[in-house]
């Protein structure tokens, strides 16, 4: 019946949401054109009896009014008249545009690039590897046997596999060193920049992810003197001549002997301040001679070859270079912070 169809279309219109100019046009094509729903219902109205016309005439006119009002609302939001009014409010379109602000590299990217360039001058190439690693490359090959207490120093996020070969988010880019030594033959001279992960409480001084640059040099007759001179040159290039360096004995499972390397505080020039806790020194990296067991695990004759390795956190280097006190700023994407580091984009 005609009345039932009018009721059906009325409910359909009430449920329609016009959210774009395209929706408004599609609505018009369905309901208001010459072959649309409204016109069709009026044509059908002509065929009903006189008694039905008295009742349905009012209902049909109300439906037509509803359909037109719905279209009018859409026109006001998305129609040509609204677009024209908006353009009038835009002002003088012949005036020059305001342009746009050119972005810059992230401070971590700037420092990483600078570190890479320094070591490239010494003959180091860049090597990269996966961020999701297996247990062998991330731990076992580097003298971290299962249940070894040293693994607690690098707690990370593990995924247990059915075949027993667990995988994890890598805790250091030392895993790239293993892959490099397994895939080739000495000599090796490479640095390994990349993102790493550890199960840390996020604070101003720590995060669950950060960035590292590690280095490896393996050849015949490599000594600790080579390591010291390489890192001394790196510090002079990065922080400037006159920066002092000192080495303190330390422990790492994959190097022996091992050392922490400090530099004279870049803020107070060794006089003592809050950053260096009054000592005049700031630790920037760990290093040492590659443990013979690591060389043997990678298929390298430790009797013939020796080597050194080092690793540093890019965030720590960046903190010292730009005097940034909160590690979290690097990953918060605050434009007010990032806009301070303007540089040529290359």
N, C-alpha and C positions, 0 to 999 in steps of 0.2 A: 504494500500500500504506500501511497505517496507520503502520508504522515509518518510512517515508520522510516522511510528513507530520509526525510527531513530531520528526524530525531537522530538518525545514525550519523549524518553529515555534521549536525550541530555538535555532537560529542567529539567527532574527529577534529573539528576546528578548535574546540576548547583545549584539546590536548597538544596541538601543534605549537612548537616553539620556533620562532623566527630569529635565528642567530647570525644571519649574514644576508647580504644583498642577493645572493644566489637563492637562499631560502625564500625570500620575498617574491622573487621572480617565479620560482616554481609554484608557489602558492597561487599567484595570480593566474598562471597558465592552467591550473587545475580548476579553480573555482570561478573566476571572473571574466574569462574571455568568452567570445560569442558561442563557442562550443563547450563551455565549461559547465560545471555542476549547477550553478545558480540558473543560468539560462536554460539548461535542460529541464530543471524542475518547473520552471514557469511554462515551458512548452507542454509538459505533462499536465500541468494544472488546468490547461484549456480543455482537457478531455474529461474531467470529472464532472459529476452532476451538480446542479445548481445548489442543492442542499449542502453538499460537501464543500462547495466554494465558499459558502458563508463562514464555515469553520476554518478551512485550510488557508483562506486568503490572508488572514491576520498572521497565522503561524509562518507562512511562506515569506511575508514581508519582514517579519522579525528575523528570520533566518538570513535574508538578503542583507539586512542591516548589520547583523553579526559578522557576516563574511566581509563586508566592505570595511567595517571598523577594524577588523583584524589586519586587513591589508594596509589601512591607513597608519596603524601603529608601526608596522614594518617599514613603511615609507618614511616615517619620521625618524626612524633610527638609521636606516641604511639606504634611503632613497636618494635620487639625484638632487633634490632640493637641499637635503642635509649636507651632501658632499659639496655642493656649490657654496653653501654658507660657511662650511669649514675652510674652503679655499680662500674665501674673502677675508677670513680672520687670520690667514697666514702672513699677511703683510705684503710688502712690495717684493714680488718674485724676481724682479730684475736686479735686486741687490746681490752682491757677492755672497756666496755661502760662508758658513762659519768654519768650515773645514773640520778636521778630526784630529784627535790627539794620537801621535805615534807612540806605540808601546815600546818596551825594552825587554832585554833578557832578564830572567830571574837571577838574583844574586848568586844562587848556588850554581847556575849554569855559567855565570861569568867566572867564578873561581875555578870551577872544574876545567873550563877551557884554558885558563891561565896555567893551571897545574900541568895539563896535558902538553901545552906548548913548551914549557920548561923542560920536561923530560924528553920530548921529541928531539930537542937540540942535543941531548946526550945519547941519542940513538935508540931510544925506547919506542916501540910500536904500541898501538892500542889493541887490546884483546878484550872480547866480551863473551859472556855466557848466559845461560838461563837463570831467571830469578827463582824458579822452582827447581830444587835440586834433590838428588837422591842422597841417602845416608853416606855412601862411599865417598863421593866427591866433596861433600860438605864437612864430613867428620872423620871417618875411618882412615882415609888415605892421608890425612893430615895429623896422624898420631892422636886421634880422639877415639880410642876403642870404646865399645859399648860399656856403659856403667862407669866410665872414667869421670871422676869429679870435675875435670876441666870442662865437661859439657855443660855444667850448670852455669858457667860464665857466659854461655851463648844460648840460653834457653830461647826457643823459637816456636813456630806453629807447625805441628806435624800432621801428616795424613797417613794413617796406617793402611798399608796395602796387603792384599791376601797372600801375595807371594813372599811376604816378609821383608821386601826391600822398601822400607819406608821412604817417603818423600817429604820435603819440608820447604818452607820459604827460606832461602839461603840466609845465613847469619853473617857472612862476609864474602868478599869477592875472591877469597883464597881458592874457592872451588874452581875458578877460572884458571888459576895457576896449575891445578892438577890436570884439568882438561888440556891445557897447552902442552904440558910435559908429556902426557900420555900420547898426544897426537903427533909429536915430532921428536927431533933429536937436538941436543945442545949444539951451539949456544942459544940461549933464550935471553932476550932483553925486552921486557914488555911491562906495561902498566895496565891495570884493570879497573876502570871506573864503573860505578853502577849503584843501584839501589839495593839495600839489604834490610832484613827484618829481625827484630828480637822482641821477646815478650817482656816489655818494659812498661812501667807505669808512666803515663805521659805527664811531663812537667816542663818547667822552663829549661831544664838541663838534659832531658831525655825524651825519646819518642819511640813508638813501636816500629817506625821505619826511619831510615836515614840513608845517607849516601857515603860511599867510600871510594878511595883510590888506593889500590894496592900495587906494588911493584915487585918484579922478580928479575934477577940476573943470575944465570947459571952458565958457567964456562969452566975451563981449566984454570986452576990457580987463582980463583976469586977469594979475596980475603976480607976481613972486617975493616981493614983500612980503606978498601974500595967502597964499602958501604958508608963509612963515615964521610968520606970526601964527596960522594954523590949527594948525600942528604945535606951536607954543609952548603954545597953549591945551590941546591934547591932552595934552601932557606934564604940565602943571600939574594937570589933572584926574586923570590916572592915577597919578602919583607924588607929588602934593602940591605945594603952593605952596613956592617957594624952590628948586625943582629948576632948575638952570641948563641952558642949551641952547647948543650951538655948531654951526656948519655948516662942513664942509671940502670944498673942490672935489674932484670925483670924475668918473667917466665911466660913463655908461650909454648904449647905442645909441639908446634911445627917448626920452631927454630931453636938452635942451641949453639953458641950462647945467644941470649935474648936481651934486649934493652928497650927502655922507654927514652924517647928523645924530647928534651925540653928546649925552648928558646927563651931568650930574655924577653920579658913582657913588652909587647908593642905599645901598650898604653902609657906605662910609667917609665919605660926605658930601663927596667931593672931596679928602680928605686923602691918599689913596693906599693901596691894599691889594692883595691877591693877585688879586682879581677884575678890577680895572681895571689890573693890572700896574703899580701905582704912579703911574699918570698922573692919577688922579682923574676920568677920563672913560671912558664906555662907549658904544660905537656901538650904536644901536638900529634905524636905518632908513636907506634911501636915497631920494632925492627929486630933483625937478627940474622944469623947464618942459617940457611935451610938445613933442617935436621937430616942426617944421612938416611934415616928410615923413610922420610917422605920421598927422597930421591929414589930409593929402591922401590917403594910402592908404585912409583910412576915409571918404572922400567929404566932408570938411569943409574949408571955405575957410580956409586958414591966414592969409590976409591980413585976414580979418574976425574970426576967433576965435583965442583963445590959451587955454592951460590949464596946470595943474600936475598932477603925479602923484607918488605916494609908495608905498612898500611896506615892510613889516616882517614878520619872522618871529615868530609868536606864541610859539614856544618860547623865543626870546631874551627877549621881554618877560616871560614867565612866570618864567624863570630869575632875572631881576632882582627881580621882585616878591616871589618866595617864597624866594630865595637857594638855588636848586637847581643843583647843580654838574654833574650827569650827565644829558645829553639822553636817554639810553636809558631812564631811569626812566619817561618819559611813555608808553612803548609796551610795557612789560613786564607790565602788569596785576598788579602786586604790591599786594595789599590793604593791607599794612602802610604802603606809601607813599601810596596813594590815600586811606586813611582819615584822613589828616591834614588834608584839605581839606573840612571840614564846612561846609555852608551850607544855607540854605533852598532847597528844590527848587521851582522855578517854571517 
